[in-house]
Amino acid sequence: MAYKIAVVGATGAVGREILKILAERNFPVSEAFALASPRSAGQSVSFGENQVLKVKNLETFDFSGLDLALFSPGAAVSAIHAPRAGAQGCVVIDNTSQFRMEPDVPLVVPEVNPQALKRFRKRNIIANPNCSTIQMVVALKPLHEIARIRRVVVSTYQSVSGAGKEGMDELFNQTKGSFVNDLPTVEQFTKPIAFNAIPHIDKFMEDGATKEEWKMSVETRKILDPDIQVIATCVRVPVFIGHAEAVHVEFESPITLAEARAALSKAPGVQLFDKREDAGYITPIDAAGEDEVFVSRLRRDPTVPHGLAFWCVSDNLRKGAALNAVQIAEELHRQGLLVRTPA
């Protein structure tokens, strides 16, 4: 069975990546539509090697004949148009933060909680988690199955592509300007990002955490286990693509390094690359363009009774966004949950 699909936000970095991955993975598509804002309507985007889609106006598009829409237009736009598409019988996979913590919307990472997909029919909306949460829970899931996780302390090192094309442009321009003695122009970030690290992603909340840090905590509990405690420090770093995380995990019962290695080695979506030697670990440059969550620097944490520490890296535009959305679509297809909407 092939499906009529739309990609919303098709001219953005994640939207283009979704179109690319749908073609790469041969998702069964009978007809595809590229949607974006009125100012982007009429532009062209590639879908696979030989097909070019003319961008249509999201605001006037009728979803009633579609089976599936993959949204990545920004939360405010999703808030308006995702429920409209869902009400017209189209299944929505939303990549924004708009619906993630709503109780009747499943928040899904296919390697971790595919069973949650069965609960999407009330609103026809499925939420794609935050990029940093996705890679962390993919690595945590096989460990949690051995010895239940009690607490996670994580520090993230997040690339500027998480702030979109504008963030990438700002890093490029500031880096280039530093060599000709131009003062950096700060627009997308709160301080210069070139040759710097900024411990501030998204808005500050009343307790002093940023919203990005809050997302990692609440989303991990919704996806993996409501009893896991998470504290995060999220940092923007001068890297174009690829998020890295230093993760410290406290378990309720003993877990050996050998058990952890064995579990990670066979876990779906994980690649363990952990050599205790120079360059025996994965960095964001290595992970760019790849689909896996890479785990390195696996070791005991002797500061707690049952603790492990590791480093994980993933391409935030792929597994952290576009790929996870496409994998959700594939899982819906596999489970027979994409029922065609009559035209």
Buried (B, 14 or more C-beta within 10 A) or exposed (E): EEBBBBBBBBBBBBBBBBBBBBBEEEBEBEEBBBBBBEEBBEEEBBBBEEEEBEBBBBBEBEBEBBBBBBBBBBBEBBEEBBBBBBEBBBBBBBBBBBBBBEEEBBBBBBBBBBEBBEBBEEBBBBBBBBBBBBBBBBBBBBBBEBBBBBBBBBBBBBBBBBBBBEBBBBBEBBBEBBEEEEEBEEEBBEEBBBEBEBBBBBEEEEEEBBBBBBBBBBBBBBBBBEEBEBBBBBBBBBBBBBBBBBBBBBBEEEBEEEBBBBBBEEBEBBBBBBEEEEEEBBBBEBBBEBBBBBBBBBBBBEEBEBBBBBBBBBBBBBBBBBBBBBBBBBBBBEEEBBEBBEE
